[in-house]
């Protein structure tokens, strides 16, 4: 599937605790659609028989409960500390998410769809996006935000941040950076950046 002409897909990227959801909320208030990759991936895993069948083929019958739902505790135990298993799940889910993004874009009456993702590079979306908003914040600010929001230990937050590091955004030609450090106002940055994409 290809994207319709004149339509744009703009990523909202950044690691955990950077404040992507804040930027997404502002963009929604501005009247644009925002596709949340994390939430939509969970929806697809719960509803797609193709994904469920692939998970069973890859990880066995225990991947699905007797009720026909994803056995998340089992999947989590398989993936934990196993990069090969994680890559396998990503290879099953990410292509379906990509197809779903293109389908939503082509059905939308708007010319721009914003896509929120913490793993832009790993999710193989570079070939369908026309630009990106990179939301950044100092590591310590991110750690404090996630600890407060999720109620998890500092060590666990640092592990999550580390798992998302190493993404090279230099390949994106139309990249706007939003500094969400709690000092500089985010709203004017978002409005200016979004307006630049609508020209």
C-alpha positions in Angstrom: 0.0 0.0 0.0 1.3 3.5 -0.8 0.3 6.8 0.6 -2.0 9.0 -1.4 -0.4 12.0 -3.2 -0.2 15.3 -1.3 -0.7 13.6 2.0 2.0 13.6 4.7 2.9 11.4 7.6 4.9 13.1 10.4 6.4 11.1 13.2 6.4 12.3 16.8 9.5 10.6 18.1 11.5 10.5 21.3 12.3 8.2 24.2 10.4 7.3 27.2 9.8 10.3 29.5 10.6 12.8 26.8 7.0 14.1 26.7 5.7 12.8 23.4 2.2 12.5 24.8 2.2 16.2 25.7 3.1 17.1 22.2 0.6 14.7 20.8 -2.2 16.2 22.9 -1.3 19.7 21.7 -1.4 18.5 18.1 -4.8 16.9 18.6 -6.1 20.1 20.1 -4.9 21.9 16.9 -7.2 19.6 15.0 -4.9 16.9 13.6 -5.1 13.2 13.9 -2.4 11.4 16.0 -1.8 7.7 15.6 -0.4 6.2 18.8 1.8 3.3 17.7 2.0 1.7 21.1 -1.8 1.7 21.7 -2.6 0.7 18.1 -0.1 -2.2 18.2 -1.8 -3.5 21.3 -5.2 -3.2 19.6 -3.9 -5.1 16.5 -2.4 -7.8 18.7 -5.8 -8.3 20.4 -7.9 -8.3 17.2 -5.7 -9.6 14.3 -6.0 -13.4 13.8 -2.9 -13.2 11.5 -0.8 -11.8 14.3 -2.0 -14.4 16.8 -1.3 -17.2 14.3 2.2 -15.9 13.7 2.8 -15.6 17.4 1.7 -19.2 17.9 4.0 -20.3 15.0 6.9 -18.5 16.6 6.4 -19.2 20.3 4.0 -22.1 20.6 0.4 -22.6 21.7 1.0 -20.9 25.0 1.3 -17.5 23.2 -2.5 -17.5 23.2 -4.9 -18.1 26.1 -7.8 -20.5 26.0 -10.0 -17.4 25.5 -8.2 -16.7 22.3 -6.3 -13.6 23.7 -2.6 -12.8 23.7 -1.0 -14.4 26.7 1.0 -11.3 27.7 2.7 -12.7 30.8 4.0 -15.6 28.7 5.1 -13.4 25.8 6.8 -11.0 28.3 8.7 -14.0 29.9 9.9 -15.1 26.5 11.0 -11.7 25.4 12.7 -10.7 28.7 16.4 -10.5 28.1 16.1 -12.2 24.7 16.8 -9.9 21.8 16.2 -12.5 19.2 12.7 -13.2 20.6 12.0 -9.4 20.7 13.1 -9.0 17.1 10.8 -11.8 16.1 7.8 -10.2 17.7 8.7 -6.9 16.2 8.9 -8.6 12.8 5.4 -9.9 13.3 3.8 -6.7 14.7 5.6 -3.8 13.0 4.6 -4.5 9.4 0.9 -4.7 10.5 1.2 -1.4 12.3 2.8 0.1 9.2 -0.1 -1.1 7.0 -2.6 0.2 9.5 -0.9 3.7 9.5 -1.1 3.8 5.7 -4.7 2.6 5.7 -5.7 5.3 8.2 -3.9 8.0 6.3 -5.5 7.1 3.0 -9.0 7.0 4.6 -8.5 10.3 6.5 -9.9 13.5 5.2 -6.9 15.4 6.6 -3.7 15.8 4.5 -1.4 15.2 7.5 -1.3 12.3 10.0 1.0 12.5 13.0 2.4 9.2 14.3 3.7 8.9 17.9 6.4 6.3 18.4 9.2 5.7 20.8 11.1 3.4 18.4 10.9 5.2 15.1 14.1 3.5 13.7 13.3 -0.1 14.9 9.7 0.1 13.6 10.8 0.5 10.0 8.7 3.6 9.3 11.3 5.8 7.7 10.2 5.1 4.2 6.7 6.3 4.8 7.3 9.5 6.8 7.8 13.0 5.4 9.3 14.5 8.5 9.5 14.2 12.3 9.1 16.1 15.5 11.8 14.9 17.9 10.8 15.5 21.5 13.8 15.7 23.8 14.5 16.2 27.5 17.6 15.7 29.8 17.9 12.1 31.0 17.4 13.0 34.7 14.2 14.9 33.9 13.0 11.8 31.9 13.8 9.5 34.8 12.0 11.6 37.3 8.9 11.8 35.0 8.7 8.1 34.5 9.3 7.2 38.1 6.5 9.6 39.2 4.1 8.5 36.3 4.6 4.8 36.4 5.6 4.2 40.0 8.7 2.2 39.0 12.2 2.1 40.3 14.9 4.3 39.0 17.0 1.3 37.8 14.0 0.0 35.7 13.6 3.4 34.1 17.2 3.6 33.2 17.0 0.2 31.6 14.1 1.3 29.5 15.9 4.5 28.4 19.0 2.5 27.6 17.0 0.0 25.4 15.7 2.9 23.3 19.0 4.7 22.9 21.2 4.7 19.8 18.6 5.9 17.3 20.1 7.9 14.5 17.7 10.7 13.5 20.2 12.2 11.0 18.6 10.2 8.2 15.4 12.3 8.5 15.7 15.3 6.2 12.7 17.3 7.7 13.4 17.1 11.4 12.1 19.6 14.1 13.3 19.3 17.7 11.0 20.1 20.6 12.8 20.8 23.8 10.6 19.6 26.7 12.9 20.2 29.6 10.3 21.9 31.8 11.9 25.3 31.3 11.3 26.3 27.7 7.6 26.6 26.7 6.5 23.6 24.6 3.4 25.1 23.0 5.1 27.7 20.9 7.6 25.2 19.7 4.9 22.7 18.7 2.8 25.3 16.9 5.7 26.6 14.9 6.9 23.1 13.9 3.4 21.9 12.9 2.8 25.0 10.9 6.1 24.4 9.0 4.8 20.9 8.0 1.5 22.3 6.7 3.1 24.6 4.1 
